[in-house]
């Protein structure tokens, strides 16, 4: 593609005429700066902007004229040097290389057969959930003077920790409440406080685990001087109307319905995950076309960067721990290819079906994202409004879910009742 130097010069003259009334320079009245002076002072920077705009306009028009759908940002290579173009000595000539979306015929979604696994909330699950709520609503009352603590009691303690006789940062506290048996402290700490009484002073010896997040404490033995202020016994409330009222509900029946609804939402979410994956598997099996290499590379690079972070943090899955980088690269390359292929398939199906995202849906997603950062909601909203790429990432999952809904509404979807365990096993795998 090319844009003659004469056209660029004409655009520059028009730009200077446009800004001249607003230019203010010392020694000249506002709006009276000579054109030649503006050209001398600002011509190069203005021409740089004009060249950049010309490349953008010309490349975009070429894509539209040739009816090309780019899969990634085009790569531009100038024929002449940028300096010679900006100085007006050469025409703007450039080559544009662009990966295009593959041309393929998506499968007929009405011919897809998908099985949805469905689980219902059972009476046992509801009872277990109510039990957990009651456990979480425990009250703690002081034991009689002289009574020793047992597992499940709460102890109020002051403590000072030392390593090699020296205190360390974060090793001391006053008025700390600790429920014995919850495992909140270092392994072995709570066990040594079973049997203590109010007013007792005990030394608790423990060793920090090798995986402790503070580097200087990993694997180090420590002694904590503990003063027991108070011992409290736990009382678990009855599962009755009073418990429901304490939680802001009218009675036990209302609490039970709320618990059942929560379980069903959880099971519904798991069922959605399972049927969506089954649908994606079916789509993946029915499509085989050449993928844009740069899209696959970008997806793989993102996956691999995340894997490297997990490896550095010691968070690799058990499945991946003993595999070589070569094995991992091979496996994750296939995953990247699958993601790109399915992304293209869903996009094409959605395009042909005129699936669109409403402004209300975007606003809702933006509110949900902002709610994750209490006190910074305004900054989060502004960030997305000022960053089109970030907003596109927010829109992408909304679009994907709408396309999945569209396909499921037309596919042959059968349902099979299963237990919670069977559903969760399928989702986990």
GITATA-V965119 format. One record per backbone hydrogen bond with DSSP energy under -1.0 kcal/mol. CO is the residue of the C=O (numbers start at 1). NH is the residue of the N-H. E is the energy in kcal/mol with one decimal. If there is no record, write none. Layout:
CO:NH:E
CO:NH:E
This chain:
1:94:-2.8
3:92:-2.7
4:8:-1.8
5:9:-2.6
6:10:-2.0
7:11:-2.3
8:12:-2.2
9:13:-2.4
10:14:-2.2
11:15:-2.2
12:16:-2.6
13:17:-2.3
14:18:-1.8
15:19:-2.2
16:20:-2.1
19:22:-1.8
20:23:-1.1
23:31:-1.7
25:28:-2.1
29:32:-2.5
34:38:-2.2
35:39:-2.8
36:40:-2.0
37:41:-2.6
38:42:-3.4
39:43:-1.6
42:46:-2.7
43:47:-2.7
44:48:-2.0
45:49:-1.7
46:50:-2.3
47:51:-2.9
48:52:-2.1
49:53:-2.4
50:54:-2.5
51:55:-2.5
52:56:-2.1
53:57:-2.9
54:58:-2.7
55:59:-2.5
56:60:-2.3
57:61:-2.5
58:62:-2.2
59:63:-2.2
60:64:-2.1
61:65:-3.1
62:66:-2.4
63:68:-2.8
69:101:-3.1
75:97:-2.6
77:95:-2.8
81:85:-1.7
82:86:-2.8
83:87:-2.4
84:89:-2.1
84:90:-1.3
85:88:-1.2
92:3:-2.8
93:79:-3.1
95:77:-2.5
97:75:-3.1
99:71:-3.9
108:111:-1.9
109:112:-1.4
112:412:-3.1
114:414:-2.5
116:416:-2.4
118:418:-2.6
122:126:-2.2
123:127:-2.5
124:128:-2.6
125:129:-2.5
126:130:-2.4
127:131:-2.1
128:132:-2.1
129:133:-2.2
130:134:-2.4
131:135:-2.5
132:136:-2.4
135:138:-1.2
139:235:-2.6
141:233:-2.7
144:147:-2.4
149:195:-1.1
150:153:-2.4
153:180:-2.8
154:232:-3.3
155:178:-2.6
156:229:-2.8
156:230:-1.4
157:176:-2.6
158:227:-2.8
159:173:-2.1
160:225:-2.9
162:223:-2.5
163:166:-1.9
166:163:-3.0
168:171:-2.0
171:161:-1.6
173:159:-2.6
176:157:-3.0
178:155:-2.7
179:182:-1.7
180:152:-2.1
186:189:-2.4
188:192:-1.1
190:193:-1.9
191:194:-1.2
193:196:-1.3
196:149:-2.3
197:200:-2.2
200:228:-3.1
202:226:-3.2
204:224:-2.9
206:222:-3.2
209:212:-1.7
214:217:-1.6
217:220:-2.1
220:208:-2.9
222:206:-2.4
223:162:-2.3
224:204:-2.8
225:160:-1.5
226:202:-2.4
227:158:-2.2
228:199:-3.5
230:156:-2.6
231:143:-2.8
232:154:-2.7
233:141:-2.2
235:139:-2.2
238:240:-1.5
240:244:-1.8
241:245:-2.7
242:246:-2.1
244:249:-2.5
245:248:-1.8
251:255:-1.9
252:256:-2.9
253:257:-2.2
254:258:-2.1
255:259:-2.4
256:260:-2.6
257:261:-2.5
258:262:-2.0
259:263:-2.4
260:264:-2.5
261:265:-2.1
262:266:-2.1
263:267:-2.7
264:268:-2.5
265:269:-2.3
266:270:-2.1
267:271:-2.5
268:272:-2.2
269:273:-2.2
270:274:-2.3
271:275:-2.6
272:276:-2.4
273:277:-2.3
274:278:-2.2
275:279:-2.3
276:280:-2.7
277:281:-2.6
278:282:-2.1
279:283:-2.4
280:284:-2.7
281:285:-2.1
282:286:-1.0
292:296:-1.9
293:297:-2.6
294:298:-2.4
295:299:-2.1
296:300:-2.9
297:301:-3.1
298:302:-1.7
299:303:-2.2
300:304:-3.3
301:305:-2.3
302:306:-1.7
303:307:-2.2
304:308:-2.5
305:309:-1.8
306:310:-2.2
307:311:-2.5
308:312:-2.6
309:313:-1.9
310:315:-3.6
311:314:-1.4
317:321:-1.6
320:323:-1.7
324:328:-2.5
325:329:-2.9
326:330:-2.0
327:331:-2.2
328:332:-3.0
329:333:-1.9
330:334:-1.4
331:335:-1.7
332:336:-2.4
333:337:-2.3
334:338:-2.4
335:339:-2.6
336:340:-2.4
337:341:-2.8
338:342:-2.9
339:343:-2.4
340:344:-2.5
341:345:-2.4
342:346:-2.9
343:347:-2.2
344:348:-2.4
345:349:-2.6
346:350:-2.7
347:351:-2.4
348:352:-2.4
349:353:-1.7
350:355:-2.8
358:362:-1.7
359:363:-2.7
360:364:-2.3
361:365:-2.1
362:366:-2.5
363:367:-2.3
364:368:-2.2
365:369:-2.3
366:370:-2.5
367:371:-2.2
369:372:-1.1
370:373:-1.9
373:376:-2.4
376:380:-2.2
377:381:-2.4
378:382:-2.3
379:383:-2.3
380:384:-2.0
381:385:-2.2
382:386:-1.9
387:391:-2.3
388:392:-2.3
389:393:-1.7
390:394:-1.3
391:395:-1.9
392:396:-2.0
395:399:-2.4
396:400:-2.6
397:401:-2.3
398:402:-1.9
399:403:-2.3
400:404:-2.5
401:405:-2.4
402:406:-2.2
403:407:-2.6
404:408:-2.8
405:409:-2.0
407:410:-1.4
407:411:-2.1
411:413:-1.2
412:114:-2.4
414:116:-3.6
416:118:-2.5
419:423:-2.3
420:424:-3.0
421:425:-2.1
422:426:-1.9
423:427:-2.4
424:428:-2.8
425:429:-2.0
